[in-house]
Amino acid sequence: MVWRTEGIRVVRPAKWRQLDGLVSVYWEAESQSGARGYYLAEDPRIMIFFNDVSSLVRISNEDGSFSRNSRPMTRAVYVPAGVPMWTNSRSSHRFSHLNLHVHKHRMLRYLAPSVGSSDALAALRRPVEIQDIAAVETLAGLLVDEISNPSRHAVYAESLVGSIVSGLLDIPHGHDQSATSHLTGLQMNQLTERIDAQHGHRLTIAEMADSVGVSLGSFSDVFKETTGKTPLQWQLARRIELAKKLLLESDLAVAEIAAQLGFTDQAHLTKAFRQAVGDTPAAWRRHLFKDL
């Protein structure tokens, strides 16, 4: 990678870790007003900022022309291989960010089995700039923790990078998985996270299919092959598990839990809970705490 900076000072030693086909680096730095940077790499890279610098830093991909072609630096940026980037700071500030330098063949090897080589190559060529990074920031934080204090096998850190890549890159949602009979573990994790993010409220089958990039026409069959349940049966089971968690960890009334998880009313939750667990929510809670 070729890079030059002026007016940017590292305030703490960088923390980094080399993995299979990639390097993860966490930086904490201070930028002066008017600080500049130039970056060019033969392989793709990802930058994730842990603070909002959109009002402080401008970026450009055209010969550093900030007067005509610049835009704010977003919280997460994916820069394809061979794309130059210039930065310019408007005022002094401190920042921290995670840099992921990933060999292009490593990215392709990760994405192609799930989305196909054609879609994977197209995604690798498209730059991405996102301000609302939500779950990606959580994944990045976990990766920084592992870089700073390695405690697990390298596969853990590599899987975090893979999730960041799949969550950030512009991969077509309409990818047809009709030729594949099962959803991947990553796709099932994405569905579970989506349900949990909805606080248990039910997703339509179309929304479930869209969230994992499978065509609506084949999703239900692929899903049942994977889980042995229909999408709606699986969702209901997940919502019951969330109800159990709330019954165990909170003092909420059953009616409040029903409302929070999107059930029509307390009776609706009670009926679904009894069918799944064999007891009413109130009785299940009483028995649980009696046994503790």
C-alpha positions in Angstrom: 0.0 0.0 0.0 1.2 3.5 -0.8 0.2 6.2 1.7 1.3 9.7 2.7 0.0 11.9 5.5 0.6 15.4 6.8 -0.6 16.7 10.1 -1.9 13.4 11.5 -0.2 12.0 14.6 -0.7 8.6 16.2 -1.5 9.0 19.9 -1.2 5.4 20.9 0.7 2.5 19.3 -1.3 0.8 16.6 -2.8 -2.6 17.5 -2.8 -5.1 14.7 -3.2 -8.8 13.8 -2.3 -10.7 10.6 -4.8 -13.4 9.7 -5.5 -15.6 6.6 -5.2 -13.2 3.7 -5.9 -10.1 5.7 -4.5 -7.6 8.2 -6.6 -5.8 10.8 -5.2 -2.6 12.3 -6.7 -0.4 15.0 -5.5 3.3 15.1 -6.0 6.1 17.6 -4.8 9.4 16.2 -5.0 13.2 16.2 -5.5 15.3 13.2 -4.6 19.0 12.8 -6.7 21.5 10.9 -5.7 21.2 7.2 -4.2 17.7 7.7 -4.0 15.7 4.5 -3.7 12.1 3.4 -3.2 10.0 0.3 -3.9 6.3 0.1 -3.7 3.7 -2.7 -3.7 -0.1 -2.4 -3.6 -3.0 -4.8 -6.1 -4.9 -2.6 -9.5 -3.8 -1.2 -9.6 -2.2 2.2 -12.3 -1.1 4.7 -12.2 1.8 7.2 -14.6 1.9 10.1 -14.6 5.0 12.4 -15.7 4.7 16.0 -16.6 8.4 16.1 -18.5 10.6 13.6 -16.0 12.6 11.5 -18.4 13.5 8.7 -18.3 17.2 9.6 -14.5 17.2 10.1 -13.0 15.2 7.2 -13.6 15.4 3.4 -12.6 12.7 0.9 -12.0 12.6 -2.8 -11.0 10.0 -5.3 -10.1 12.5 -8.1 -6.6 13.9 -7.7 -7.3 15.5 -4.3 -9.7 18.0 -5.9 -11.7 19.0 -2.7 -13.3 22.1 -4.2 -15.3 20.2 -6.8 -15.3 16.5 -6.1 -15.1 16.0 -2.3 -17.7 14.6 0.1 -17.9 13.9 3.9 -16.0 10.9 5.3 -18.6 8.5 6.5 -18.4 6.1 9.4 -17.6 3.1 7.2 -15.9 3.1 3.8 -15.1 0.3 1.4 -12.4 1.2 -1.1 -12.0 -1.2 -4.1 -8.6 -2.4 -5.2 -6.7 0.3 -7.1 -8.9 3.2 -6.2 -7.0 6.2 -4.8 -8.3 8.3 -1.9 -7.3 11.7 -0.7 -8.5 13.1 2.7 -8.5 16.6 4.1 -9.3 17.7 7.7 -11.3 20.9 8.3 -10.4 21.3 11.9 -8.4 19.6 14.7 -9.9 16.4 16.2 -9.1 13.0 17.6 -10.4 9.8 16.0 -10.1 6.1 16.2 -10.8 3.6 13.4 -10.3 0.0 12.3 -8.5 -0.6 9.0 -9.0 -4.0 7.2 -6.6 -4.8 4.4 -8.0 -7.9 2.7 -6.4 -9.7 -0.3 -8.9 -9.5 -3.2 -8.7 -13.3 -3.7 -9.4 -13.9 0.0 -12.6 -11.7 -0.3 -13.6 -13.6 -3.4 -13.0 -16.9 -1.8 -15.3 -15.9 1.1 -18.2 -14.4 -0.9 -18.4 -16.6 -4.1 -19.8 -19.8 -2.4 -22.8 -17.9 -1.1 -23.5 -15.3 -3.8 -21.7 -16.7 -6.9 -18.5 -15.5 -8.5 -20.2 -12.9 -10.8 -22.0 -11.1 -8.0 -19.0 -11.3 -5.7 -16.7 -9.7 -8.4 -19.3 -7.0 -9.0 -19.6 -6.3 -5.3 -15.8 -6.1 -4.9 -15.6 -3.4 -7.7 -18.3 -1.1 -6.1 -17.2 1.4 -3.5 -19.4 1.7 -0.4 -19.7 4.7 2.0 -22.2 4.3 4.9 -22.9 6.7 7.8 -25.3 4.5 9.7 -23.2 1.5 10.5 -25.3 -0.1 13.3 -24.4 -3.8 13.6 -21.1 -3.4 11.6 -19.8 -1.1 14.4 -20.6 -3.9 17.0 -18.7 -6.4 14.9 -15.8 -4.0 14.5 -15.7 -3.4 18.3 -15.5 -7.2 18.9 -12.7 -7.4 16.4 -10.8 -4.6 18.0 -11.1 -6.4 21.4 -9.7 -9.6 19.9 -6.9 -7.7 18.1 -6.0 -5.9 21.4 -6.2 -9.0 23.6 -6.1 -12.2 21.5 -8.0 -14.9 23.4 -9.5 -17.2 20.7 -8.5 -19.2 17.7 -7.8 -17.0 14.6 -11.0 -18.4 13.0 -13.0 -16.2 15.4 -11.4 -13.0 14.2 -11.6 -14.1 10.6 -15.3 -14.8 11.0 -15.8 -11.3 12.4 -14.1 -9.9 9.3 -16.3 -12.0 7.0 -19.4 -10.7 8.7 -18.2 -7.1 8.4 -17.5 -7.7 4.7 -20.9 -9.2 4.0 -22.7 -6.6 6.0 -20.9 -3.7 4.3 -20.4 -4.6 0.7 -23.1 -3.8 -1.9 -24.2 -7.4 -2.6 -27.4 -7.8 -4.7 -30.3 -8.8 -2.5 -32.0 -10.5 -5.5 -29.4 -13.3 -5.7 -31.3 -16.5 -6.6 -30.3 -19.4 -4.4 -32.7 -21.8 -6.1 -29.8 -24.0 -7.1 -28.8 -24.3 -3.4 -30.8 -26.5 -1.1 -29.7 -24.9 2.3 -29.2 -21.6 3.8 -25.6 -21.0 5.2 -24.9 -20.5 8.9 -24.2 -16.8 8.1 -27.6 -16.4 6.5 -29.4 -18.0 9.5 -27.4 -15.7 11.8 -28.6 -12.7 9.7 -32.2 -13.8 10.1 -31.9 -14.3 13.8 -30.3 -10.9 14.2 -33.0 -9.3 12.1 -35.8 -10.9 14.2 -34.1 -9.8 17.4 -33.6 -6.3 16.1 -37.4 -6.2 15.4 -37.9 -7.0 19.1 -39.8 -10.2 18.1 -42.2 -8.5 15.7 -43.0 -10.8 12.8 -41.3 -10.4 9.5 -43.1 -11.2 6.2 -41.7 -14.1 4.2 -40.7 -11.5 1.6 -38.7 -9.5 4.2 -37.0 -12.7 5.4 -36.0 -13.7 1.8 -34.8 -10.2 1.0 -32.6 -10.0 4.2 -30.6 -13.1 3.1 -30.6 -12.4 -0.6 -32.8 -15.4 -1.7 -35.5 -15.1 -4.2 -39.1 -15.2 -2.8 -40.1 -18.1 -5.0 -37.5 -20.4 -3.6 -37.1 -19.1 0.0 -39.7 -21.1 1.7 -38.5 -24.5 0.3 -34.8 -23.7 1.0 -35.7 -22.5 4.5 -37.7 -25.7 5.3 -34.8 -27.9 4.0 -32.5 -26.0 6.3 -34.5 -25.9 9.5 -37.3 -28.4 9.2 -39.8 -25.6 9.8 -41.7 -23.1 7.7 -40.5 -19.5 8.0 -43.5 -18.6 10.2 -43.1 -21.6 12.5 -39.4 -20.8 12.9 -40.2 -17.1 13.7 -42.8 -18.1 16.3 -40.3 -20.4 18.0 -37.8 -17.5 18.1 -40.4 -15.2 19.5 -41.2 -17.7 22.2 -37.5 -17.9 23.1 -37.4 -14.1 23.4 -40.5 -14.3 25.6 -38.8 -16.8 27.9 -35.8 -14.5 28.1 -38.0 -11.6 29.2 -39.9 -13.7 31.7 -36.6 -14.8 33.2 -34.7 -11.5 33.1 -37.3 -8.8 33.7 -40.2 -8.0 35.9 -42.5 -7.2 33.0 -46.1 -8.5 33.1 -47.1 -11.1 30.6 -49.3 -8.5 28.8 -46.3 -6.1 28.5 -44.2 -8.9 27.1 -46.9 -9.8 24.6 -47.1 -6.1 23.4 -43.3 -5.8 23.3 -43.0 -8.9 21.1 -45.8 -8.0 18.7 -48.4 -10.5 19.8 -52.0 -9.4 19.5 -52.6 -9.5 23.2 -51.8 -11.5 26.3 -54.2 -14.3 25.3 -52.4 -14.7 21.9 -49.0 -15.0 23.6 -50.4 -17.4 26.2 -51.9 -19.7 23.6 -48.7 -19.8 21.5 -46.5 -20.3 24.6 -48.6 -23.1 25.9 -48.5 -24.9 22.6 -44.7 -24.6 22.4 -43.8 -25.1 26.0 -46.7 -27.0 27.6 -47.4 -24.3 30.2 -48.7 -20.7 30.3 -46.1 -17.9 30.6 -47.1 -17.1 34.1 -47.0 -20.7 35.3 -43.6 -21.2 33.5 -42.2 -18.2 35.3 -43.5 -19.3 38.7 -42.1 -22.8 38.3 -38.8 -21.5 37.1 -38.2 -19.2 40.1 -39.5 -21.8 42.5 -36.8 -24.2 41.3 -34.0 -21.7 41.6 
